[in-house]
């Protein structure tokens, strides 16, 4: 069965952005990029909510992105992508399919079908909507060595506790720390 892996960079106080696309605080270096490339290669499908998708689609196909980070840009641009949105009609970003219906139902269908892991990049609101249905198999939080004065908390708006089991702690030389969790499933 295919797995859904959720990845988000967060501040030490749990925020993932300080405002719409306020991510200038991310700590990105060679080691982070090596992790990003390995993570992108480990999945055969990228999943997005509309807001994250639009930000990614504005950046990764550009000459600037390709010049700054050719390998990540190539993987982002050539990977299969699914964006879940009630308002987006279509996308010009290569290999993208827009799903307007029930995200949970579509992910159940995809997880039961053939293929490899699916990587949910950013898209905290989408992850928050999927968590109660137990459709996310792994939560990967990259904690940056930065505290923000304000912002939006990751997984904000959960209706109930989300119990997780720590699977891995991986420190990076930059001060980033990857926390890898699996859902704590009964039985």
Residue, then its C-alpha position, 0 to 999 in steps of 0.5 A: x500500500x502506498x504511504x502519504x508522507x507529510x513534510x513541513x519546516x517549522x520554527x522552534x515555536x511551531x510556526x510554518x510561516x509568518x504570513x502568506x509565503x513568509x518563509x525567509x527564515x528557513x535554514x537551507x544549506x547543502x545538507x538540507x538540499x541533499x535531504x530535500x533531493x533524497x526525499x523528493x526521489x523517494x516519492x513518485x507523487x507530490x501532493x499539495x493544497x492550493x495555496x502551497x501549490x500556487x507558491x511552488x508553481x510560481x517559483x520552481x519552473x522559473x529560470x531563477x529556481x533552476x539556476x539556484x537549485x537545478x537538481x531540486x527544480x528538476x525533481x519538482x518540475x518533472x514529478x507527478x503532482x496532485x493539487x487539491x482545490x475547490x477553486x483552482x480550475x487547471x494548472x500550467x505546471x508540468x505533470x499536474x492534476x487538479x482534484x476538486x472533490x473530496x481529498x480524503x476519498x481520493x487519497x484512499x483510492x490512491x493509497x490502495x492503488x499501485x505506485x510509490x510513496x506520496x509526499x505532501x509538501x507543506x500544505x498544513x491546512x490539507x494535512x490538518x483536514x486529512x489527519x482525522x481520517x488517518x491518511x497520513x502515514x508519517x509526519x516529518x517536521x524539520x525544526x529550524x533554529x529560529x523562533x518567530x514572533x508570530x505566524x501560523x502554527x503547523x496543523x492548526x485547527x485539529x478537532x482532536x488530539x493527534x497522537x504520534x510516535x517518534x521514529x527518528x531525530x536527525x540533527x543537521x549541522x545548521x541547527x535544523x532538526x528533523x523529527x519523524x513521527x508515525x501516527x500512534x494507531x491503536x492495536 
